[in-house]
Amino acid sequence: MTRPGDGGRRGRSDPTGGYYFGIYHWRRRLRALSVALVTGLVAVALRSTSRRPAVRCLSALAAVWAVSRFYRVGKRLSSPPPWVVERYKYDALAEALDLSGTERLLDVGCGTGRSTVALGSHLPPSATVLALDVFDDRVILGNGPALARRNGRLAGVDVVPVRGDASRLPIATGSQERITACRVLHDLPAERVAPALSELHRVCAPEGRVGILELPLTPDGVEDDPEHYWRERVLGAGFSIERLERVERSGEREPYIVLVAEPTLDG
Ligand SMILES: C[S@@+](CC[C@H](N)C(=O)[O-])C[C@H]1O[C@@H](n2cnc3c(N)ncnc32)[C@H](O)[C@@H]1O
């Protein structure tokens, strides 16, 4: 298993600051913060107005729960902070995929450009990254092509944003030598995973490769071991698997999954 570190980055230096990648999973996390806040306020109000020992005891417990929940969700909301690239996982993918000499990379589900910036630093300076996303704010607050382009510019990476859906890629068949999908497939509804993977297969050049970086998660409603699930889905889309690695996640028990796949002729 690869361990987190800041190694692997070549060529370009980070700007002293200025990246902004937006806030991930903001709806779910802000909702959880609001629930904790309201619970805490109600608990404090009850405790200060009631004389009944049972109510005072329960409201004290509720207040403790609310404070701890608020702290944990608040920490997640800024993890990683919106200005941090957190490169180690992308570096592991870039190395497994071998991006040296790649002049064009298609980064599907690029969002505000975190993966694009990190992967782009492994490409030759003349390279272009097609940064494709639906560019709405369902997952990331502030998601949009302008932010992806701006973050790319700060990193010295030529980013061309493309608005599109992973399961209907506006990209020519067999045209891409290297394709990445970082932390995006688990966000799709389960029934859209197979269409998205067959689109990656369709646009991949015959000698090309697809690199997938996934959290240890499956789409909503799917009960399966994530590594087994993603492996089977990728094979089912007509790829052979060249590499499957685990990348330790800082502060978490379950690792990232890095998967490099090649299209088979009869896929
Ligand atoms: C968790 S973010 C990952 C962003 C970036 N790749 C990274 O590693 O930080 C998932 C991204 O997938 C995008 N996305 C979700 N469904 C998509 C779809 N059907 N087609 C293309 N992009 C999609 C979201 O808009 C979001 O930007």
The ligand as an SDF file (V2000), in Angstrom:
LIG
                    3D

 27 29  0  0  0  0  0  0  0  0999 V2000
  -15.9880   14.7510   -5.3820 C   0  0  0  0  0  0  0  0  0  0  0  0
  -15.8910   15.7190   -6.8430 S   0  0  0  0  0  0  0  0  0  0  0  0
  -14.2800   15.2920   -7.4540 C   0  0  0  0  0  0  0  0  0  0  0  0
  -13.6230   16.4510   -8.1380 C   0  0  0  0  0  0  0  0  0  0  0  0
  -12.1570   16.1840   -8.5130 C   0  0  0  0  0  0  0  0  0  0  0  0
  -12.0520   15.1840   -9.5530 N   0  0  0  0  0  0  0  0  0  0  0  0
  -11.3350   15.7870   -7.2850 C   0  0  0  0  0  0  0  0  0  0  0  0
  -10.6580   14.7560   -7.3090 O   0  0  0  0  0  0  0  0  0  0  0  0
  -11.3540   16.5440   -6.3050 O   0  0  0  0  0  0  0  0  0  0  0  0
  -16.9540   14.8610   -7.9840 C   0  0  0  0  0  0  0  0  0  0  0  0
  -17.1790   15.6650   -9.2680 C   0  0  0  0  0  0  0  0  0  0  0  0
  -17.9040   14.8520  -10.1950 O   0  0  0  0  0  0  0  0  0  0  0  0
  -18.8180   15.6770  -10.8940 C   0  0  0  0  0  0  0  0  0  0  0  0
  -19.8870   14.8460  -11.4570 N   0  0  0  0  0  0  0  0  0  0  0  0
  -20.9190   14.2670  -10.7990 C   0  0  0  0  0  0  0  0  0  0  0  0
  -21.6970   13.5980  -11.6830 N   0  0  0  0  0  0  0  0  0  0  0  0
  -21.1440   13.7650  -12.9090 C   0  0  0  0  0  0  0  0  0  0  0  0
  -21.4860   13.3260  -14.2100 C   0  0  0  0  0  0  0  0  0  0  0  0
  -22.5760   12.5800  -14.4280 N   0  0  0  0  0  0  0  0  0  0  0  0
  -20.7020   13.6730  -15.2360 N   0  0  0  0  0  0  0  0  0  0  0  0
  -19.5860   14.4430  -15.0350 C   0  0  0  0  0  0  0  0  0  0  0  0
  -19.2270   14.8950  -13.8250 N   0  0  0  0  0  0  0  0  0  0  0  0
  -19.9910   14.5670  -12.7640 C   0  0  0  0  0  0  0  0  0  0  0  0
  -19.2960   16.6640   -9.8370 C   0  0  0  0  0  0  0  0  0  0  0  0
  -19.8570   17.8190  -10.4300 O   0  0  0  0  0  0  0  0  0  0  0  0
  -18.0030   16.9320   -9.0730 C   0  0  0  0  0  0  0  0  0  0  0  0
  -17.3240   18.0160   -9.6380 O   0  0  0  0  0  0  0  0  0  0  0  0
  1  2  1  0
  2  3  1  0
  2 10  1  0
  3  4  1  0
  4  5  1  0
  5  6  1  0
  5  7  1  0
  7  8  2  0
  7  9  1  0
 10 11  1  0
 11 12  1  0
 11 26  1  0
 12 13  1  0
 13 14  1  0
 13 24  1  0
 14 15  1  0
 14 23  1  0
 15 16  2  0
 16 17  1  0
 17 18  1  0
 17 23  2  0
 18 19  1  0
 18 20  2  0
 20 21  1  0
 21 22  2  0
 22 23  1  0
 24 25  1  0
 24 26  1  0
 26 27  1  0
M  CHG  2   2   1   9  -1
M  END
$$$$
